[in-house]
């Protein structure tokens, strides 16, 4: 029996309890979908037997047996494949066999991630992601820069840029920032090799650095960089207070396609220091809400001169309403 409300099925290799940008995005999409009269369902690793990825326990590998029967049981009107892992792969094969239409999204520089963690050649993984997305009616990616990047890597599908946002009700702080004598620098995110975090931690004798997050590289880095505070994952008001107390937010990654944590930082008035690469190039307005420099220390120091009220104002355009509007506009009927 068909659902009275139109149903959107999200197929993902992420558990809803994981803390990362993909999960944050779809948790907020779900809120807006429900408000707008949609029924939203997920197929994720919790629907199957799964295990932790070797060397990267935060990533879960689902064994997607009988995924077709699970999709048919949901009986969706629209289908979105969010990730290129085993569950996304199995869903793609089944949907193509059935002739059902779907769209996909490209959140992470998957080839660069696999090269950094497992040393898999980029040529192999880019061939895979081109194949994975080639039958998608619409491919949603994070920014216009990423649209061009995917086209330059041979993507032939229709690619749309897809913004992100901040939930200011959940992420807010009553703390009034006071400039610190030794600049407080904050990092929020996974503690893993592909995040290039060590480039920031090398500056621990110049700045007071706090790392919010966890990951496979935490034990090694916390032993090596003893002047840095590693405080684990934080959410909601606790996380907002860390942003508010910090003088600068540092984003050392060179492989992220967006970086929601950057817009979280600027929403609380904390300027962002980063390298001039994809992600920061689309978010940071140099001299207004942050600085980009090949020398991260220079970018951090220069950020100290910025007006936090001006920084905060630049976050207004990043909101989940716009993110949902783009997602809804690009839904594809399965038939």
N, C-alpha and C positions, 0 to 999 in steps of 0.2 A: 504494500500500500504506500502510495506516494505521500511524503511529508507535506503538510499544509504550508509550512515555511520553506522557502528555498534553502537547500542544504549545500554548504561549502565543505568539501573534504580536503584537509591539509595532510599530506603524506610527508613525514619527516624522520630523519635518523637521530633526532634529538629527543630526549626525555623532557617533559614539561618542567621538571624540577631542576634541570641544568641551568647554570648561570652563564649565559653568553648572549651575544647580540641577536642571533637567530631566534632563540627562545623568547627574548624580550620583545622582539618584533611581533611574533605571532600571538603572544599573550595579549598584546595591545590590539592587534587586529581582531582577536576574538571578542574583546569588549565592545568594539565599535560595530562589529558584525551583528551581535545580539541586539544592540541598541537600534540598529537599522532593519530589524525584522528578518535576519537570517538565522538559520540553525547551523552551527559550525561543529564539525567533528574532526578528530585527529586519528591517524594511524601512525604509531611511533614504536620504539623498541619495547615499550611496556606491553604491547599486544603479542609479543613473541618471546622466545627464549633469546637472551642476549648476554654478552660478556664484555668486559672492559678491553679496550684496544691496547695491545702490548706497547709499553713505553709511554702510553698516554691514557691513563685510567679514566679521565673525565669523559672521553669519547666512548660511546657504547656501540657495539656492533650487534645489530639484530639479525636473527636468522629468519627471514620472512617467508616461512612456509605457508602455503594456501592464502597468499595475500589477496588473490582474486575474490575468494569467497568473502573476505572481510570488506573489500570494496563494494561488492554486490549487496552485502547486508546493509551498509550505510545508504546505498541507493542515492548517491549525491546528484545534485544538479550541476555543480561545478567542482572541478578537481585541480588542485594545485600541488605540484611536487616541489618541496622546499629544499631538498638536499640531494646530493649525488652519491650517497652511500648505498649500502646493500638494499635497504628498504626502498629508497628512491629508484634504484636500478631495477628491482623486481617489479615495482609498480609500473615503471615505464614499459617494460617488456609486455606485461599483461594488458595494459591499456592500448598499446599499439596493436596487439593481437586482436583485441575486441573492436578496434576502430573507434575507441572513445577519445574525444579531444581533451586536452589539458593544457595548463600553462605551468611554467617553472620559474624558479628564482635562483639567482647567483649571488650568494652573500659573501663568500670567502674566496680568496685567491687559492683555490683548492690545489692547483699544480704547484704553486710556490710553497704552500704548506707541506705537501708531501715530499717535495725536494729537500726542504729544511729538516724535516723530522726523519724521513726514511731514505733520503738520497735518490729518489726516483726521478729519472730525467724528465725535464719539462715537456719535451717533445711527445713523450708517451701519454702524460696526463692531459695535456692540451688536446691531443687526439681524442681521448676519452670524453672530456667535457664537451667538445664540439659535437661528438656523436650523441651524447646524452641529451643535449638541448635542441638538436636539429629538428625534431618533430614537434617541439613545443610551439603552440600558436603564438604565445607571447612569452618572452623571457624578461623578467623584472630584475634589474640590478640597481645598485645603490646610488649612483651618480652619473651625470653626463660624461665625466671622465672615464668611468668604467664602461659605459656604452661604447665609447670609441676604442677602449682597450680591447674589449671582446671582439669588436669588428676587425681590429688589427690582427687578432689571433684567429681569424677565419670563421667567426660565427656568421651564419647566414640567416638566422631567425630574426623575427621582428623583436627588437630589444627596446625596452622602455626604462627610463630612469625612475627610481622609486625612493622617495625621501624617507627619513626617520624622524623620531620625535622624542620629547621628554614629558613625563607625567609630573607636572609641578605640584600636584596634590600629594603624591607619594614621595617625591624627592624635594623636600624643602627643609630649611634650617633657620632657626631663630638667632643663630650666632652672628654677631657683628664682627666682621674680619678686622684684625689688627695686624699690621705688617710686622713680621718677625725679624729680629736682628740678624739671625742666620736664616736665609730664605728657606721656607718649608716647601718642598717639592713633593707632589703626590703622583703616584701611578696607580691606576685601577685596571685590572684585567687578569687574564691568565698568566701564570708564571711559567712560561715555556719558551723554548729556543726561538720559535718563529716570531716572537714578540720583540726580539732585539733588545731585551730589557737590560742586558749587561752594559750596553752603551750608556745607559742612565746610571747604573749602579757604580760605574767607574768614577762618578763624580761625587761619591758619598763624603769625601773629605772637604768638599767645597760647599755642599748644600745639606740640609737635613731632609733625608729622603724617607718617605713612607710608602710601602707597597701594600695595597689592598687587593687581595685575591689569593688564589692558590693554583697549584699545577705541578706537573712532573719535575720542574726544575727548581722548585722552592727549596728543597733540602740542600742541594748543592750551593745555590746562591746565598742562602742565609748563613751557611758556614763560611763562605768566602768573603761576604760583605757584611761584617759584623757591626758596622755603624748604621746600617739601614734597618728600619723597623718593618718587620713582616707581620701583618696583623690579621691575615686571613680574609675571607669574604665578609662583606658588610652589605646591608640593604636598607632601603627606606631612610629614615631620619639619621641613623648611624652613618650611613654612607654620605648623606648630604652634609653632615657635620664635618666629615673629613675634607670634602671639597671646600666648604666655607672657611675652614681653618688654614687651608694651604694658600701660599702666595702664588704658586704656579702649578699647573697640571702638565706633566710631561708625557708625551705620546711617542715613544721611540720606535714603534713598529713601522716597517717599510713594506708590509705585505697585506695589511688590512684594506678592505674595499671602502670602508666608511669609518667606523669607530664611534659608536653611540656614546661612549664615555666622554668624548670630547665635547659633545653638545650638552651632556649632563654637567660638565665642569663650567662651561660658559653660562649655563642657566643659573648658576650660583655665583657668577661674577669672577670666576677664577680663570685667568688667561691661560692659553695653551701654547706650549713650546713643542715643536715637532720638526721632523725633516720635511723638505719640500717634495713629497711623494703623494701618490693617489690616496685619497681619504682626507688628509690634512689640507691638500690643495683645494678641495671642494668645500671645506668647512671654515678654515681659518682665514680671516681677513687681516693680513699683516698690518700691524700698527694700530689695530682696533680691538680685536679680541685675542690676539696672540702673535707669535712670530714663527717663521719657518727659516731654518738655517741648516746647512750641512754640518755645522758645529753646534751640537745640542746645548752645550754650556752657554754659548753665545745667545741662543734663542731663549734660554731660561732667564739669563741676566737681563736681556732686553725687555722681557715680559713684565719685569718688576715696575716699569715706569707707566704701565697702562692703567686707565681709570676703570675700576671694577664695575661701576654703574653702567658705563658704556659697553663693557664686555657683556654684562647681563642682558642689555637691550637687544644685542645681536642674536639672541637665542629665540626670539619670538617667532621667527619663520619656521623653526623646527618643531613641528607638533604632529601628534598621532592622527589628528583629523585629516591632514593632508596625506599622510601615509595610507590611511584607510581609503580615502577618495580615489587614489591612484590604483590601489589594489582592486577595489570594486569596479572601477571603470574598465579594467583589463581582465575581468572574469570571462571565462570561455565556457559556453554550454557544452556538456560532454557529447551531445549528439549533433 
